[in-house]
């Protein structure tokens, strides 16, 4: 590879490089005119070169200030401070670099904030089932409680909650890494929904109903991921609905799209929370536990299919709609 020579690379100051450039170019120019004319006034020549040198230093100070600010900001970022920004007023390459630097600092600050929030939220979510499981096991070891079915069921529930959280965190890590491809097949929509409802009914005291139009409708998608979406929506609906209530699943195949609605009889989702509930570790104002990851994973899986998911305005309860392309 041919490298362009850089004779001034060893000089550490841009202002000094500009001074050398001015003196060198001025000297060559004056030498040329002296050769052509045969004589130049020395005092005028020296004065012109000194003025040019001073002017270059004044201009260079403003030109290099953003670079000095970027150096200081980069050192602060290395220590975890992502709040510094560079004043970018010029339209030249230095200005473009300053704007790019500011955008990078903002992105790194957001990433650092999300990382801290993730660690805090995961720690909080893990602490609850671990504390409960630890209490149950201590009581069993100390003989305070007997290992009867009710006590063992409590321990099992906390273990299952831990397993669910770990699995969801693994899904999120794969999501961020973009490591999960889709394996699309064509299958019966009614069969998938019935299977998801049957599984949800085993652990939730809620009545589930399924309606598919047309009943023989088929869909082309990643069956495992779509099952995960429906299962998360059913769990969310059952958790936030009243005890002994009902959850309705409505599916319809239209020209160009597949629509799946999951409706519950709970308190509903406030308009201000209808976007936030799909963010990680967000539950809105509705109570009922959960890890706060199910809807975030559902949105990711739906968007991976090129579809959309959102809260649909309803008179009572909540209705979450999944729309997928038929292709």
Buried (B, 14 or more C-beta within 10 A) or exposed (E): EEEEEEEEEEEEEBBEBBBBEBBEEBEEEBEEEEEEEEEBEEEEBEEBBEEBBEEBBEEBEEBBBBBEBBEEBEEBBEEEEBEBBBEBEBEEEBBEBBBEBBEEBEEEBEEEEEEEEBEEBBEEBBEBBEEBBEBBBEBBEEEEBEEEEEBBEBBEBBEEBBEBBEBBBEBBEEBEEEEBEEEBEEBBBBEBBBBBBEBBBEEBEBBBEBEBEEEEBBBBBBBEBBBBBBBBBBBBBBBBBEEEBBBBBBBBBEEEBBBBBBBBBBBBBBEEBBEEBBBBBBBBEBEEEBBBBBBBBBBBBBEBBEBBBBBEEBEEBBBBBBBBBBE
